[in-house]
């Protein structure tokens, strides 16, 4: 698409197939790659291997190429939504989600509190340093000159 086309039609969709997949993923409240994983499993009857995932990710995210099986699955999801039969909370649509309980955090709440105290102390220290420096300035805008440094008719 060239620059003139963009100026004349700013709402023109360069990749309508990709937009269809993104909209279907939004209907399911999942990411685009998770949608591609679901579409692959629906079409092929198995989960995607790592090398297939890399190839699909590269073609979709980098080159904006949409596989046919992903388009068909996106149309199916949009049709279910239009007829009111889509349940976006269905666990089958969220089987590739990461369970937040499985993520182990190494930081304790005490560490977060300590980080907040350090941030607050640094912010207050910076504010006091700025206030003490600007108290000696003749004006609030740069350059910061004191009244004694300004000579001539302006200092009277």
Buried (B, 14 or more C-beta within 10 A) or exposed (E): EEEEEEEEEEEEEEEEBBBBBBEBBBBBEBBBBBBBBBBBBBBEEEEBEEEBBEEBBEBBEEEEBBBEBBBEBBEBBBEBBEEEEBEBEEEEBBEBEEEEEEEEEEEEEEEEEEEEEEEEEEEEEEEEEEEEEEEEBBEEEEEEEEEEEEEEEEEE
